[in-house]
Amino acid sequence: MTIKYLKRGKSDADRAEDDAKTRAVVEATLKDIETRGDAAVRELSEKFDNYSPPSFRLSQQEIDDLIGQLTDRELADIKFAQEQVRNFAQAQRDSMLDIEVETLPGVILGHKNIPVQSVGCYVPGGKFPMVASAHMSVATASVAGVPRIIACTPPFNGKPNPAVIAAMYLGGAHEIYVMGGIQAIGAMALGTETIDPVHMLVGPGNAFVAEAKRQLFGRVGIDLFAGPTETMVIADETAADAELCATDLLGQAEHGYNSPCVLLTNSRKLAEDTMAEVDRLLGILPTAGTAKVSWDEYGEVIVCDTYDEMLQVADDIASEHVQVMTDRDDWFLENMTCYGALFLGPRTNVSNGDKVIGTNHTLPTKKAGRYTGGLWVGKYLKTHSYQKVLTDEAATLIGEYGSRLCMLEGFVGHAEQCNVRVRRYGGINVPYGEPAPYRDAAE
């Protein structure tokens, strides 16, 4: 096997040190929010966002005034994007069926898909107003039928961003708060004097937001670990050139200072040309101040000999976004197992998924794609099972098996739950604390 790194990012040790610092800050902050509630939230908002309104929750009049600041074209664009997200989410919801089956005569088993009863949607927006994140979390929760949807977003340049607020409202949020970072996540999950806690947190965010969700998991549900964005470009010379590869890498690197971006190719020439093109684009990209840090510290360029090696490396990295531009895109679709979302062919790109095409852009990061997919309508639904036993014969048959299996494990009390049914509905004398006798089916 020949896998060459033409460029490496920060070492795993350095990244682990960064994570440890983040973890400590988040732990202390969440404890403060739990202890002091609204007062802690206000202090954090003043400190990090220089924002301290009379109420962090927007009134209907404030929402209407903010929406009124948008042009008709801007509103139409937001509605178009939400329609795409809603349509795909509805198709996914329609695929999730309640079931009820008779597994034995008189034995009915089933499950119901029940919406989570309250959700807190975090929409990033301190550095860039993430309008699209409102579609992905709020609108999808609305399609799932969540009865209480609250949404939080930080102020942008010291005040609520009209486009983000419009997207939240049009998406179906019942409560909208202008607050960001750990304070927003903590307030939604832990509750304060003025905010009732939610059952589940969703939405992407920076490293502090992702860590806050991780620490709160268990106390509330979360969608997934969706931290700083990651992107991988898998390319060969048959389908891509340096301009496409470099543009797709930097398009995600501009998200923040710690956004991993990886080129994986079997062409050394394409790799070297792409690195040169990245340098050229960084000279003209308005967001180069951010993108260059991500590229310098987290960018990687990997050259493999074979497509099988490329597949192996890609699954090991398990990147959030994977742009595939090769002569065998469908082969990668068929064989890749660990990623957030795939973007197949040069005609599509990660920005399509981020903003408008309809798939959800809240996706697993930090290798979480090994065990979960991204946010989708099913994340808001809990599948609950139920059972019914309709006949005396069924109660007796299941009770006899259950009695013996409980005793096999030493659970006498469990066995008696079964035995009492065997006695009552089957007329069989089973001594207390004994397993039910075996009867031939013919009996």
C-alpha positions, 0 to 999 in steps of 0.5 A, spaced: 500 500 500 502 506 498 499 512 501 503 519 501 501 525 505 503 531 501 500 536 506 498 534 513 494 538 518 495 539 526 497 532 529 492 528 533 495 530 540 495 538 538 487 537 536 486 533 543 489 539 547 484 543 544 479 539 545 481 538 553 481 546 553 474 546 550 471 541 555 473 545 561 470 551 559 464 548 557 463 544 563 464 550 568 459 554 563 454 549 564 455 549 571 454 556 572 448 556 567 444 551 572 446 554 578 444 562 576 439 561 570 437 567 567 443 571 570 448 567 568 445 567 561 445 575 560 452 575 563 455 570 558 451 574 552 454 581 554 461 578 555 461 574 548 456 578 544 455 585 547 448 584 547 443 585 553 436 586 551 430 587 555 428 580 553 432 575 549 425 572 546 423 576 540 415 578 541 411 577 535 411 584 533 419 584 533 419 578 529 414 581 524 418 588 524 425 583 522 421 580 517 419 586 514 426 588 513 427 583 507 426 584 500 421 580 496 426 576 493 430 574 499 423 572 502 422 568 496 429 565 496 428 563 503 421 560 502 424 556 496 429 553 500 425 551 505 420 548 500 426 543 498 427 541 505 420 540 507 419 536 501 424 531 502 423 531 509 416 529 508 418 524 503 422 521 509 417 521 514 412 518 509 417 512 509 416 511 516 410 507 518 407 505 524 406 497 524 402 492 527 403 484 526 400 478 529 406 474 530 402 468 533 395 467 533 392 472 538 399 475 539 399 482 537 406 486 536 406 493 534 410 500 534 408 507 533 413 513 531 411 519 536 414 526 535 419 528 541 415 533 545 420 539 545 426 541 541 431 546 542 434 548 535 441 552 535 442 556 529 449 558 528 450 566 526 455 569 530 460 569 524 456 568 518 448 568 519 446 561 518 439 562 514 440 555 512 441 552 519 434 554 520 431 550 515 434 544 517 433 544 524 426 548 525 422 546 518 424 538 519 422 538 526 415 541 524 414 536 518 416 531 524 410 534 528 414 536 534 409 540 538 414 545 541 420 548 537 424 553 540 430 556 536 436 560 538 441 564 534 446 569 536 446 576 534 449 578 528 453 585 529 449 586 535 442 585 533 438 579 530 439 578 523 432 579 519 434 573 514 435 568 520 429 570 524 425 569 518 427 562 516 426 560 523 419 563 523 417 561 517 420 554 518 415 553 524 418 555 531 414 557 536 419 561 541 425 564 538 430 567 542 436 571 540 442 568 544 448 564 542 454 559 544 454 555 550 449 560 554 444 558 548 445 550 549 445 551 556 439 555 557 435 550 552 437 544 555 437 546 563 432 551 563 432 558 566 427 562 570 424 564 563 425 558 559 422 551 560 427 546 558 427 542 552 427 534 551 432 534 545 437 539 542 439 539 535 443 543 530 450 545 528 455 549 531 462 551 533 467 547 538 464 549 544 456 548 542 458 541 540 462 540 546 456 543 550 451 538 547 456 532 548 456 534 556 448 535 556 447 528 552 443 523 557 440 529 560 437 531 554 437 527 547 441 530 541 441 529 534 448 528 533 455 531 534 455 536 529 462 541 530 466 545 526 465 543 518 469 538 515 470 536 507 473 531 503 474 531 496 475 525 492 478 526 485 481 523 479 483 527 473 478 524 469 472 528 472 476 534 476 481 539 475 485 543 480 480 549 480 474 545 482 478 541 487 481 547 490 474 551 490 470 545 493 476 545 499 476 552 500 468 553 500 468 549 507 474 552 510 471 559 510 467 556 515 471 557 521 479 557 523 478 549 525 475 546 519 478 540 516 479 540 509 482 534 505 484 532 498 484 525 496 486 523 489 490 518 485 493 523 481 500 527 484 499 532 478 492 533 480 494 534 488 500 539 486 496 543 481 490 543 487 495 546 492 497 551 487 490 553 486 489 553 493 494 558 494 492 562 488 485 563 490 487 565 497 490 571 494 483 573 492 478 570 496 474 575 501 474 570 507 481 568 506 483 570 513 479 564 516 480 559 510 487 560 510 488 558 517 483 552 516 487 550 510 494 551 514 492 548 520 487 542 518 488 541 510 491 535 508 493 532 501 493 525 500 495 521 494 493 513 493 495 508 488 489 505 487 481 507 488 481 501 493 486 505 497 482 511 496 476 508 499 479 505 505 482 512 507 476 515 506 472 511 510 477 511 516 477 519 516 469 519 515 469 526 513 462 530 514 462 532 507 465 528 501 465 531 494 466 525 489 469 527 482 471 520 479 470 516 473 466 511 478 462 515 483 457 510 483 462 505 486 464 510 491 456 510 493 455 503 493 462 502 497 463 507 502 460 506 509 463 512 513 461 519 512 456 525 513 453 526 506 456 524 499 456 529 493 456 525 487 459 528 480 462 535 478 455 538 477 453 538 484 457 541 491 457 541 498 454 548 498 448 545 494 446 541 500 448 546 505 443 551 502 438 549 498 437 542 494 433 539 500 438 534 504 439 536 511 446 539 512 447 538 519 451 532 519 456 528 523 463 530 524 469 528 528 468 521 525 461 520 528 459 518 521 462 511 523 455 510 527 450 515 525 448 519 519 445 526 519 439 530 522 433 528 518 426 527 520 426 521 523 431 524 529 425 527 531 421 521 532 421 516 537 419 509 535 415 506 541 413 498 541 407 495 544 404 488 545 397 485 546 395 478 547 388 477 545 386 470 547 387 465 553 390 460 548 396 465 547 396 468 554 398 461 556 402 459 550 407 465 551 406 465 559 409 458 559 415 459 555 416 466 559 416 462 565 421 457 564 426 462 561 425 467 567 427 461 571 433 459 567 435 466 569 433 466 576 428 471 576 422 468 580 418 474 580 419 475 573 416 467 572 410 469 577 408 474 572 407 469 567 405 463 571 399 467 574 397 468 567 398 460 565 394 459 572 388 464 570 387 463 563 390 456 561 387 452 568 394 449 569 396 448 576 403 451 576 406 451 583 409 458 586 416 459 584 416 453 579 417 453 572 411 452 568 411 445 565 413 443 558 407 441 554 407 438 547 404 442 542 399 437 540 396 437 547 
